[in-house]
Amino acid sequence: MILATELHSRSMDIAELALLSRLRNNHHEADRLFRESLKHELDAIDAMRNEPLEPTFSILHRSAATLALDCNDLRLAEKLITAALSNEPPNEIADELRDLLEQVYFRRHLKLRGVCLEEDELQMSLAGEGVGFGVVQSNEFLERVEKASKLIYRIVDRRNGKSFGSSGRSKKSIKDDYEVFLSVPRAASFAVTLKLGRPNEQRILPGMSDTAELLDEFMNLMGLLNKGDYPSIESAIPDPAYRLNFIQLGKRLAPDGKKVTMVGFTTMSKGQERTVAVSRTPSQIPDKVIDTASPEHELQMVTVYGVLKFADATHSDSGKIRIIDEGKKGVVHYVKVPEGMMGDIVKPLWDCRVVVKGKKDGKFIILEDINEQ
């Protein structure tokens, strides 16, 4: 048992180095480290083969299966998960193993025959009860395409050194340079390819990013979101407004757990295919990675319903909106919108019935989440 613990600890240290290499877009080194980490984890499992005590046995298998996915070894991941499930793990870990097994099966769906991705292409695939063979409810698909495009444009703004407040909605010139094109939808988990237009060579400016680098960062961030690695998200996006914007857009890209149970992304980088399968639902993603507000007293969390009828983004620190309460005639809720949410999250809901969650601070509600009813 002691040897297994030591090997597991060593494996996790190497996996952390692998993740850092991947964040730096050093995929060759990341792959090597993930394989090394997986080897130590498999050695740890072997060290306790004659003493398969729970929950250690299933935890080691879950960890090794996750690493096998990072190494794109789907068959090994499947074997590890089924071995752990056959050993009667605790219910909570068993649920996590089943979720992991869904990711394995979904990865197989993402490997579509006859599809060859270029460096500037991103494949998005949906799976779930609301997804048929080449058919999906239009709003489930179109909204996610829109949010993925917005995430890419925000990455462009941030990499080009623009402050969130000054960037507002991405300028037309940015969208011209990095325009997102859409392929004809394909069958098998309903997959489409989003192609990122390359900037015209005559218009490339110092500091402008290569399209492959942009998609690498997109994949890195979505991978961190699905793993719940919020400290790494904070490290990757130090600016609070951009970070909040990413979390909110990520929640709207994520599966609802019912109609859509998995949202997968595949890219090609330096000749290697890379896949991220997002299984976390919006309720499993916090509204903020870090709550930058530190009020002197604890504020009450409230939820209000109504119609969004007013939006003002002229203030430097935040915008303001008003929610007309349909259930209480004449009642208006005044809401402050943190920087990072107004343009991409709030304004598209103009004149819609919405549910608003936030903390009550005097006359205003400090917005934490808003969704259409």
Sine and cosine of phi, psi and omega as CSV:
sin_phi,cos_phi,sin_psi,cos_psi,sin_omega,cos_omega
0.00,0.00,-0.65,0.76,0.00,-1.00
-0.89,0.46,-0.69,0.72,0.01,-1.00
-0.88,0.47,-0.68,0.74,0.00,-1.00
-0.88,0.48,-0.66,0.75,0.01,-1.00
-0.90,0.43,-0.68,0.74,0.01,-1.00
-0.90,0.43,-0.68,0.74,0.01,-1.00
-0.91,0.41,-0.64,0.77,0.04,-1.00
-0.90,0.44,-0.69,0.73,0.02,-1.00
-0.88,0.47,-0.66,0.75,0.03,-1.00
-0.91,0.42,-0.64,0.77,0.02,-1.00
-0.88,0.48,-0.69,0.73,-0.01,-1.00
-0.92,0.40,-0.59,0.81,0.05,-1.00
-0.89,0.45,-0.67,0.74,0.00,-1.00
-0.94,0.34,-0.61,0.79,0.03,-1.00
-0.89,0.46,-0.59,0.81,0.04,-1.00
-0.91,0.42,-0.64,0.77,0.06,-1.00
-0.91,0.42,-0.61,0.79,0.03,-1.00
-0.89,0.45,-0.67,0.75,0.01,-1.00
-0.90,0.44,-0.66,0.75,0.04,-1.00
-0.88,0.47,-0.66,0.76,0.04,-1.00
-0.89,0.46,-0.63,0.77,0.01,-1.00
-0.92,0.39,-0.62,0.79,0.03,-1.00
-0.90,0.43,-0.48,0.88,0.04,-1.00
-1.00,0.03,0.13,0.99,0.02,-1.00
0.90,0.44,0.40,0.92,0.11,-0.99
-1.00,-0.07,0.97,0.23,-0.18,-0.98
-0.94,0.34,-0.55,0.83,0.02,-1.00
-0.89,0.46,-0.73,0.69,0.02,-1.00
-0.92,0.39,-0.62,0.78,0.03,-1.00
-0.88,0.48,-0.70,0.72,0.01,-1.00
-0.88,0.47,-0.67,0.75,0.00,-1.00
-0.89,0.46,-0.69,0.72,-0.02,-1.00
-0.93,0.36,-0.62,0.78,0.05,-1.00
-0.89,0.46,-0.65,0.76,0.04,-1.00
-0.91,0.42,-0.63,0.78,0.04,-1.00
-0.92,0.40,-0.67,0.75,0.03,-1.00
-0.89,0.46,-0.67,0.74,0.02,-1.00
-0.88,0.47,-0.65,0.76,0.01,-1.00
-0.86,0.50,-0.70,0.71,0.02,-1.00
-0.90,0.43,-0.60,0.80,-0.01,-1.00
-0.93,0.36,-0.64,0.77,0.05,-1.00
-0.92,0.39,-0.58,0.82,0.08,-1.00
-0.91,0.42,-0.59,0.80,0.03,-1.00
-0.90,0.43,-0.67,0.74,0.05,-1.00
-0.88,0.47,-0.68,0.73,-0.01,-1.00
-0.90,0.43,-0.55,0.83,-0.04,-1.00
-0.92,0.39,-0.38,0.93,0.00,-1.00
-0.89,-0.45,0.38,0.92,-0.04,-1.00
-0.87,0.49,-0.58,0.82,-0.01,-1.00
-1.00,0.10,-0.05,1.00,-0.02,-1.00
-0.63,-0.78,0.93,0.38,-0.10,-0.99
-0.98,0.22,0.91,0.41,-0.05,-1.00
-0.98,0.21,0.61,-0.79,0.07,-1.00
-0.99,-0.13,0.54,-0.84,0.13,0.99
-1.00,-0.03,0.04,1.00,-0.07,-1.00
-0.84,0.55,-0.68,0.74,-0.04,-1.00
-0.85,0.53,-0.77,0.64,-0.05,-1.00
-0.95,0.30,-0.54,0.84,0.03,-1.00
-0.90,0.43,-0.69,0.73,0.02,-1.00
-0.90,0.43,-0.65,0.76,0.01,-1.00
-0.92,0.39,-0.65,0.76,0.04,-1.00
-0.88,0.47,-0.71,0.71,0.02,-1.00
-0.89,0.46,-0.70,0.71,0.00,-1.00
-0.91,0.42,-0.62,0.79,0.02,-1.00
-0.91,0.42,-0.64,0.77,0.05,-1.00
-0.88,0.47,-0.68,0.74,0.03,-1.00
-0.92,0.40,-0.59,0.80,0.04,-1.00
-0.89,0.46,-0.61,0.79,0.09,-1.00
-0.90,0.44,-0.66,0.75,0.05,-1.00
-0.88,0.48,-0.52,0.85,0.04,-1.00
-1.00,0.04,0.01,1.00,0.00,-1.00
0.89,0.45,0.49,0.87,0.08,-1.00
-0.98,-0.19,1.00,0.09,-0.13,-0.99
-0.92,0.38,-0.62,0.78,-0.04,-1.00
-0.91,0.42,-0.68,0.74,0.03,-1.00
-0.90,0.44,-0.67,0.74,0.02,-1.00
-0.86,0.50,-0.68,0.73,0.01,-1.00
-0.88,0.47,-0.70,0.72,0.01,-1.00
-0.89,0.46,-0.68,0.73,-0.03,-1.00
-0.91,0.42,-0.67,0.75,-0.02,-1.00
-0.92,0.40,-0.72,0.70,-0.02,-1.00
-0.92,0.40,-0.56,0.83,0.06,-1.00
-0.90,0.43,-0.66,0.75,0.01,-1.00
-0.93,0.38,-0.67,0.74,-0.01,-1.00
-0.91,0.41,-0.51,0.86,0.00,-1.00
-0.97,0.26,-0.16,0.99,-0.04,-1.00
-0.99,-0.15,0.26,0.97,0.03,-1.00
0.83,0.56,0.90,0.44,0.03,-1.00
-0.96,0.29,0.25,-0.97,0.10,-0.99
-0.84,0.54,0.48,-0.88,-0.11,-0.99
-0.83,0.56,-0.68,0.74,-0.05,-1.00
-0.89,0.45,-0.69,0.73,0.00,-1.00
-0.94,0.33,-0.58,0.82,0.04,-1.00
-0.87,0.49,-0.65,0.76,0.04,-1.00
-0.90,0.45,-0.65,0.76,0.02,-1.00
-0.91,0.42,-0.60,0.80,0.04,-1.00
-0.91,0.41,-0.65,0.76,0.02,-1.00
-0.91,0.42,-0.65,0.76,0.06,-1.00
-0.88,0.48,-0.64,0.77,0.02,-1.00
-0.91,0.40,-0.61,0.79,0.02,-1.00
-0.91,0.41,-0.59,0.81,0.08,-1.00
-0.87,0.49,-0.62,0.78,0.03,-1.00
-0.90,0.43,-0.61,0.79,0.03,-1.00
-0.88,0.48,-0.75,0.67,-0.02,-1.00
-0.90,0.43,-0.61,0.79,-0.01,-1.00
-0.93,0.37,-0.59,0.80,0.05,-1.00
-0.85,0.52,-0.60,0.80,0.02,-1.00
-0.91,0.42,-0.63,0.78,0.04,-1.00
-0.89,0.46,-0.55,0.83,-0.07,-1.00
-0.95,0.32,-0.36,0.93,0.00,-1.00
-1.00,0.10,0.99,0.15,-0.09,-1.00
-1.00,0.07,0.73,-0.69,0.00,-1.00
-0.93,0.36,0.61,-0.79,0.07,-1.00
0.99,0.16,0.10,1.00,0.01,-1.00
-0.96,-0.29,0.87,-0.49,0.01,-1.00
-0.89,-0.45,0.94,-0.35,-0.03,-1.00
-0.99,0.13,0.66,-0.76,0.12,-0.99
-1.00,-0.03,0.11,-0.99,-0.06,-1.00
-0.88,0.47,-0.44,0.90,-0.07,-1.00
-0.96,-0.29,0.48,0.88,0.00,-1.00
-0.86,-0.52,0.58,-0.82,0.02,-1.00
-0.80,-0.61,0.85,-0.53,0.06,-1.00
-1.00,-0.10,0.76,-0.65,0.06,-1.00
-0.89,-0.45,0.72,-0.69,-0.04,-1.00
-0.71,-0.71,0.63,-0.78,0.00,-1.00
-0.90,-0.44,0.54,-0.84,0.09,-1.00
-0.62,-0.79,0.51,-0.86,0.01,-1.00
0.50,-0.87,-0.03,-1.00,-0.04,-1.00
-0.90,0.44,-0.49,0.87,-0.02,-1.00
-1.00,0.06,0.13,0.99,-0.05,-1.00
-0.88,-0.48,0.86,-0.51,0.06,-1.00
-0.98,-0.22,-0.23,-0.97,0.00,-1.00
-0.97,0.24,1.00,-0.07,-0.02,-1.00
0.98,0.18,0.22,0.98,-0.03,-1.00
-0.74,-0.67,0.65,-0.76,0.05,-1.00
-0.47,-0.88,0.49,-0.87,0.08,-1.00
-0.87,0.49,0.75,-0.66,-0.16,-0.99
-0.85,0.53,-0.66,0.75,-0.05,-1.00
-0.92,0.38,-0.55,0.84,0.02,-1.00
-0.90,0.44,-0.59,0.81,-0.04,-1.00
-0.99,0.11,-0.79,0.62,-0.12,-0.99
-0.90,0.44,-0.62,0.78,0.01,-1.00
-0.90,0.43,-0.60,0.80,-0.01,-1.00
-0.96,0.30,-0.58,0.82,0.10,-1.00
-0.88,0.47,-0.70,0.71,0.00,-1.00
-0.88,0.48,-0.71,0.71,-0.04,-1.00
-0.93,0.36,-0.60,0.80,0.05,-1.00
-0.90,0.44,-0.65,0.76,0.02,-1.00
-0.90,0.43,-0.67,0.74,0.02,-1.00
-0.89,0.45,-0.64,0.77,0.03,-1.00
-0.87,0.49,-0.66,0.75,0.01,-1.00
-0.91,0.42,-0.69,0.72,0.01,-1.00
-0.90,0.44,-0.60,0.80,0.03,-1.00
-0.93,0.38,-0.59,0.81,0.07,-1.00
-0.89,0.45,-0.65,0.76,0.04,-1.00
-0.87,0.50,-0.75,0.66,0.00,-1.00
-0.85,0.53,-0.73,0.68,-0.08,-1.00
-0.92,0.39,-0.67,0.74,-0.01,-1.00
-0.92,0.38,-0.43,0.90,0.05,-1.00
-1.00,0.02,0.16,0.99,0.14,-0.99
0.98,0.20,0.32,0.95,0.01,-1.00
-1.00,0.08,0.71,-0.70,0.11,-0.99
-0.94,0.34,0.49,-0.87,-0.08,-1.00
-0.88,0.47,-0.66,0.75,-0.04,-1.00
-0.90,0.44,-0.58,0.81,-0.03,-1.00
-0.99,0.16,-0.40,0.92,-0.05,-1.00
-0.98,0.20,-0.59,0.81,-0.06,-1.00
0.79,0.62,-0.64,-0.77,0.14,-0.99
-0.95,0.32,0.61,-0.79,-0.03,-1.00
-0.83,0.55,0.70,-0.72,-0.04,-1.00
-0.92,0.39,0.38,-0.92,-0.03,-1.00
-0.87,0.50,-0.58,0.81,-0.02,-1.00
-0.90,0.45,-0.61,0.79,0.03,-1.00
-0.91,0.42,-0.69,0.72,-0.01,-1.00
-0.93,0.37,-0.51,0.86,0.08,-1.00
-0.92,0.39,-0.67,0.75,-0.04,-1.00
-0.94,0.33,-0.64,0.77,-0.09,-1.00
-0.86,-0.50,0.68,0.73,-0.08,-1.00
-0.90,0.43,0.63,-0.77,0.02,-1.00
-0.99,-0.12,0.84,-0.55,0.05,-1.00
-0.96,-0.29,0.40,-0.92,-0.11,-0.99
-0.84,-0.55,0.72,-0.70,0.06,-1.00
-0.99,0.14,0.16,-0.99,0.14,-0.99
-0.92,0.38,0.75,-0.66,-0.01,-1.00
-0.84,0.55,0.59,-0.81,0.01,-1.00
-0.90,-0.44,0.29,-0.96,0.05,-1.00
-0.98,0.20,-0.03,-1.00,-0.02,-1.00
0.96,0.27,1.00,0.03,0.00,-1.00
0.92,0.40,0.22,0.98,-0.03,-1.00
0.81,0.58,1.00,-0.02,-0.06,-1.00
-0.87,-0.50,0.60,-0.80,0.10,-0.99
-0.70,-0.71,0.36,-0.93,0.05,-1.00
-0.93,-0.36,0.80,-0.61,0.10,-1.00
-0.98,-0.17,0.88,-0.47,-0.03,-1.00
-0.98,-0.22,0.78,-0.62,-0.01,-1.00
-1.00,-0.05,0.90,-0.43,0.00,-1.00
-0.90,0.44,0.72,-0.70,0.00,-1.00
-0.99,0.17,0.61,-0.80,0.04,-1.00
-0.89,0.46,0.60,-0.80,0.13,-0.99
-0.87,0.49,0.73,-0.68,-0.08,-1.00
-0.84,0.54,-0.54,0.84,-0.01,-1.00
-0.95,0.31,-0.27,0.96,-0.06,-1.00
-0.95,-0.32,0.00,1.00,-0.01,-1.00
-0.92,0.39,0.81,-0.59,0.00,-1.00
-0.95,-0.31,0.40,-0.92,0.06,-1.00
-0.82,0.57,0.73,-0.69,0.03,-1.00
1.00,-0.08,-0.23,0.97,0.03,-1.00
-0.93,0.38,0.60,-0.80,-0.14,-0.99
-1.00,-0.04,0.53,-0.85,0.14,-0.99
-0.94,0.34,0.58,-0.81,-0.07,-1.00
-0.89,0.46,-0.58,0.82,0.03,-1.00
-0.89,0.45,-0.61,0.79,0.04,-1.00
-0.90,0.43,-0.62,0.78,0.01,-1.00
-0.90,0.45,-0.69,0.73,0.00,-1.00
-0.94,0.33,-0.55,0.84,0.10,-0.99
-0.85,0.52,-0.71,0.71,-0.01,-1.00
-0.92,0.39,-0.64,0.77,0.07,-1.00
-0.84,0.54,-0.73,0.68,-0.02,-1.00
-0.92,0.40,-0.64,0.77,0.04,-1.00
-0.85,0.52,-0.74,0.67,-0.07,-1.00
-0.92,0.38,-0.66,0.75,0.01,-1.00
-0.92,0.40,-0.57,0.82,0.07,-1.00
-0.90,0.43,-0.67,0.74,0.03,-1.00
-0.91,0.42,-0.63,0.78,0.01,-1.00
-0.89,0.46,-0.69,0.73,-0.03,-1.00
-0.94,0.34,-0.50,0.87,0.03,-1.00
-0.99,0.14,-0.19,0.98,-0.05,-1.00
0.95,0.32,0.46,0.89,-0.03,-1.00
-1.00,0.01,0.97,0.26,-0.10,-1.00
-0.95,0.30,-0.52,0.86,0.12,-0.99
-0.87,0.50,-0.61,0.79,0.02,-1.00
-0.95,0.32,-0.54,0.84,0.08,-1.00
-0.90,0.43,-0.67,0.74,0.03,-1.00
-0.88,0.47,-0.64,0.77,0.01,-1.00
-0.92,0.38,-0.63,0.78,-0.02,-1.00
-0.96,0.28,-0.53,0.85,-0.01,-1.00
-0.81,-0.59,0.99,0.13,-0.05,-1.00
-0.91,0.42,-0.51,0.86,-0.04,-1.00
-0.94,0.33,0.86,-0.51,-0.07,-1.00
-0.86,0.50,-0.60,0.80,-0.03,-1.00
-0.93,0.36,-0.72,0.69,0.05,-1.00
-0.89,0.45,-0.61,0.79,-0.02,-1.00
-0.91,0.41,-0.70,0.71,0.03,-1.00
-0.90,0.44,-0.65,0.76,0.03,-1.00
-0.87,0.49,-0.68,0.73,0.02,-1.00
-0.89,0.45,-0.72,0.70,-0.01,-1.00
-0.87,0.49,-0.70,0.72,-0.04,-1.00
-0.93,0.37,-0.67,0.74,0.06,-1.00
-0.92,0.38,-0.61,0.79,0.03,-1.00
-0.88,0.48,-0.62,0.78,0.04,-1.00
-0.88,0.47,-0.56,0.83,-0.03,-1.00
-0.99,0.12,-0.28,0.96,0.14,-0.99
-0.99,0.11,-0.46,0.89,-0.13,-0.99
-0.91,0.41,0.40,-0.92,0.04,-1.00
-0.93,0.36,0.49,-0.87,0.02,-1.00
-0.99,0.10,-0.14,0.99,0.01,-1.00
1.00,0.09,-0.07,1.00,-0.01,-1.00
-0.85,-0.53,-0.98,0.19,0.02,-1.00
-0.92,0.40,-0.65,0.76,0.03,-1.00
-0.84,-0.55,0.86,-0.50,-0.04,-1.00
-0.97,-0.25,-0.22,0.98,0.01,-1.00
-0.44,-0.90,0.67,-0.74,0.12,-0.99
-0.84,-0.54,0.88,-0.48,-0.08,-1.00
-0.92,-0.39,0.54,-0.84,0.05,-1.00
-0.78,-0.63,0.66,-0.75,0.04,-1.00
-0.73,-0.68,0.71,-0.71,0.08,-1.00
-0.74,-0.67,0.21,-0.98,0.13,-0.99
-0.89,-0.46,0.84,-0.55,-0.01,-1.00
-0.72,-0.70,0.87,-0.49,0.01,-1.00
0.80,0.60,0.67,0.74,0.07,-1.00
0.99,0.16,0.01,1.00,-0.03,-1.00
-0.91,-0.42,0.74,-0.68,0.04,-1.00
-0.99,0.17,0.66,-0.76,-0.02,-1.00
-0.74,-0.67,0.68,-0.74,-0.06,-1.00
-0.77,-0.64,0.66,-0.75,0.15,-0.99
-0.79,-0.62,0.84,-0.55,0.04,-1.00
-0.95,-0.31,0.90,-0.43,-0.04,-1.00
-1.00,-0.03,0.87,-0.49,-0.02,-1.00
-0.89,-0.45,-0.23,0.97,0.03,-1.00
-0.92,0.40,0.68,-0.74,0.07,-1.00
-1.00,0.01,0.27,-0.96,0.00,-1.00
-0.82,0.58,-0.57,0.82,0.00,-1.00
-0.93,0.38,-0.33,0.94,0.01,-1.00
-1.00,-0.05,0.02,1.00,0.01,-1.00
-0.92,-0.39,0.85,-0.53,-0.02,-1.00
-0.93,0.37,0.44,-0.90,0.00,-1.00
-0.93,0.38,-0.48,0.88,0.02,-1.00
-0.69,-0.72,0.61,-0.79,0.11,-0.99
-0.93,0.37,-0.70,0.71,0.05,-1.00
-0.67,-0.75,0.74,-0.67,0.03,-1.00
-0.99,0.14,0.97,-0.25,-0.06,-1.00
-0.96,0.27,-0.32,0.95,0.01,-1.00
-0.98,0.21,0.65,-0.76,0.02,-1.00
-0.70,-0.71,0.95,0.31,-0.03,-1.00
-0.90,0.43,0.45,-0.89,0.00,-1.00
-0.93,0.37,-0.45,0.89,0.02,-1.00
-0.79,-0.61,0.42,-0.91,-0.02,-1.00
-0.94,0.33,0.79,-0.61,-0.02,-1.00
-1.00,-0.03,0.54,-0.84,-0.03,-1.00
-0.98,0.17,0.74,-0.68,0.08,-1.00
-0.99,0.17,0.76,-0.65,-0.02,-1.00
-0.76,-0.65,0.37,-0.93,0.09,-1.00
-0.77,-0.64,0.79,-0.61,0.00,-1.00
-0.78,-0.62,0.42,-0.91,-0.02,-1.00
-0.81,-0.58,0.56,-0.83,0.03,-1.00
0.21,-0.98,-0.28,-0.96,-0.03,-1.00
-0.94,-0.35,0.75,-0.66,0.04,-1.00
-0.98,0.21,0.91,-0.41,-0.10,-1.00
-0.85,-0.53,-0.09,1.00,-0.07,-1.00
-0.51,-0.86,0.71,-0.70,0.06,-1.00
-0.61,-0.79,0.78,-0.63,-0.02,-1.00
-0.74,-0.67,0.90,-0.43,-0.02,-1.00
-0.92,-0.40,0.46,0.89,-0.06,-1.00
-0.99,0.13,-0.20,0.98,-0.02,-1.00
-0.99,0.12,0.57,-0.82,-0.09,-1.00
-0.95,0.31,-0.57,0.82,-0.08,-1.00
-1.00,0.07,-0.51,0.86,-0.02,-1.00
-0.22,-0.98,0.12,-0.99,0.12,-0.99
-0.97,-0.24,0.08,-1.00,0.02,-1.00
-0.73,-0.68,0.63,-0.78,0.07,-1.00
-0.74,-0.68,0.28,-0.96,0.07,-1.00
-0.80,-0.60,0.68,-0.73,0.03,-1.00
-0.92,-0.39,0.87,-0.49,0.02,-1.00
-1.00,0.08,0.92,-0.39,-0.05,-1.00
-0.96,0.27,0.92,-0.38,-0.02,-1.00
-0.97,0.26,-0.40,0.92,-0.02,-1.00
-0.99,0.14,-0.37,0.93,0.01,-1.00
-0.82,-0.57,0.98,-0.19,-0.10,-1.00
-0.84,0.54,0.78,-0.63,0.05,-1.00
1.00,0.07,-0.10,0.99,-0.03,-1.00
-1.00,0.06,0.78,-0.63,0.03,-1.00
-0.85,-0.53,0.76,-0.65,0.05,-1.00
-0.98,-0.20,0.81,-0.59,0.00,-1.00
-0.99,-0.11,0.80,-0.60,-0.14,-0.99
-0.80,-0.60,0.75,-0.66,0.12,-0.99
-1.00,-0.05,0.73,-0.68,-0.04,-1.00
-0.96,-0.29,0.88,-0.48,0.02,-1.00
-0.88,0.47,0.48,-0.88,0.06,-1.00
-0.87,0.49,0.73,-0.68,-0.03,-1.00
0.92,-0.40,-0.19,0.98,-0.08,-1.00
-0.90,-0.44,-0.41,0.91,-0.18,-0.98
-0.89,0.46,-0.85,0.53,-0.14,-0.99
-0.92,0.39,-0.74,0.68,-0.12,-0.99
-1.00,0.03,-0.44,0.90,-0.14,-0.99
-0.95,-0.32,-0.75,0.66,-0.16,-0.99
-1.00,0.08,-0.78,0.63,-0.12,-0.99
-0.86,0.52,-0.57,0.82,0.05,-1.00
-0.88,0.47,-0.25,0.97,-0.01,-1.00
-1.00,-0.09,0.18,0.98,0.00,-1.00
-0.80,0.60,0.74,-0.67,0.05,-1.00
0.93,0.37,0.29,0.96,0.05,-1.00
-0.98,-0.22,0.40,-0.92,0.17,-0.99
-0.97,0.23,0.80,-0.60,-0.11,-0.99
-0.74,-0.67,0.34,-0.94,0.18,-0.98
-0.91,-0.42,0.79,-0.62,-0.07,-1.00
-0.90,-0.44,0.75,-0.67,0.08,-1.00
-0.87,-0.50,0.69,-0.72,0.01,-1.00
-0.08,-1.00,-0.08,-1.00,-0.02,-1.00
-0.96,-0.27,0.74,-0.67,-0.05,-1.00
-0.98,0.20,0.85,-0.53,0.01,-1.00
-0.74,-0.67,1.00,0.00,-0.05,-1.00
0.92,0.39,-0.81,-0.58,-0.02,-1.00
-0.96,0.30,-0.43,0.90,-0.16,-0.99
-0.97,-0.24,0.41,-0.91,0.23,-0.97
-0.97,-0.24,0.80,-0.59,0.06,-1.00
-1.00,0.09,0.93,-0.36,-0.15,-0.99
-0.89,0.45,0.72,-0.70,0.16,-0.99
-0.87,-0.49,-0.52,0.86,0.03,-1.00
-0.39,-0.92,0.56,-0.83,0.03,-1.00
-0.58,-0.81,0.71,-0.70,-0.01,-1.00
-0.58,-0.82,0.46,-0.89,0.07,-1.00
-0.95,0.30,0.65,-0.76,0.00,-1.00
-0.97,0.24,0.00,0.00,0.00,0.00
